[in-house]
Every structure is written in C-alpha cells, then in structure tokens.
Amino acid sequence: MALLTVQLGGTLQSYAGGTKTFQVEAGNIREMLTRLGQQVPALKAVLDRGVAVAVDGQIIREAWFHPLTAENEIFLLPKLAGG
C-alpha cells in the first residue's frame, strides 16, 4: 500500500467541505475509493454512485484493481452523464 495524494475536481469538493486534496493509504482504485469514503463520510454516497478516476491524465474505466503508487497523479471527477 502507498500513501496517495487524491485531488477532487468539480462539485466533489463541495461534498468535502471545500477541501480539494486528501491523503489516502491504498494500493488500488477500489481501496482508495473505500478509504476516502471512510475518511470523508459526506463523500461516500457520491463515490458509491460512481466517479471518474483519472490517473496520470488518463481516465481509468471499470478497473477497480488498477494498481496505484505514491507517484501517481490522481484526480476524482464527477461522472458525466452522456447519451
């Protein structure tokens, strides 16, 4: 497991009281989302509904066990509805 720096984008910051950056210990995307929801309970419902996860500038789609390291740049963004 690594100590990750996770940045919230868009409206996600409002669920976290305006805080943009969090430190979370995790080894993959699923662990990171679970632990962030535990750390910031107001975010949990939004994280459970789904967010877009960008790692090093690339959106990672449906890869819950994608490994993460402390060197990764991680952004969480509101999931976009599309048609």
Secondary structure, DSSP 4 states (H G I P E B T S, - for coil): -EEEEEEE-TTHHHHTTT--EEEEEESBHHHHHHHHHHH-HHHHHHHHH-EEEEETTEEE-S-TT-B--TT--EEEEEPPP--
